[in-house]
Amino acid sequence: NLVAKEFVAAASDDKGMLVLSQFTGAARELTEAITFNPYQIEDCAEAIKQALTMPEEERKARMTKMKNLVSENNIYRWSAKIIQALLRLS
């Protein structure tokens, strides 16, 4: 999950596109990524083709949305949520 988010965070030119198995935890959060069923070879090939042929504007828009999500849901927000949940339990 972190590797997918690291890819998004590190992509400086927005020329890439994230392609993920639909079964990864990151796929539930990074909904702008292209997802596929890894047990279906044709799905994998189609996902890669989609990433390679995606119009530049769409790719940039998707990457921007994912970058915003990754930067907003950082370690500080994650840890604050855990602490809040623990405080509610006490």
Secondary structure, DSSP 8 states (H G I E B T S, - for coil): -HHHHHHHHH-SSS----EEETTSHHHHH-TTSEEE-TT-HHHHHHHHHHHHHS-HHHHHHHHHHHHHHHHHS-HHHHHHHHHHHHHHH-
